Amino acid sequence: MIEITDELLAVLKKYWKKLQKEENNFVDKVEKLGAEMEAETGIRGIDFFYDGGYCGIGVVGNPREMELITNDELEKE
């Protein structure tokens, strides 16, 4: 078993911090895409749905306003 030394933990913390920064950048980009999609479609609250991965597009907070369009439908050719 690998021993978790202070030195190893310091290296791992460095990469954890880098991951958090990249994840924040990604989330910011996805939010921008959502805002662009909302502006272009004129559908208030339209957004990407995430459930362990992006799974579709719909209206956040009011699913009765628009049926969730799943990734299967969005990826059909």
Secondary structure as UniProt FT lines:
FT   HELIX           6..41
FT   TURN            44..45
FT   STRAND          46..50
FT   STRAND          54..59
FT   TURN            60..61
FT   TURN            63..65
FT   STRAND          69..70
FT   HELIX           71..74
//
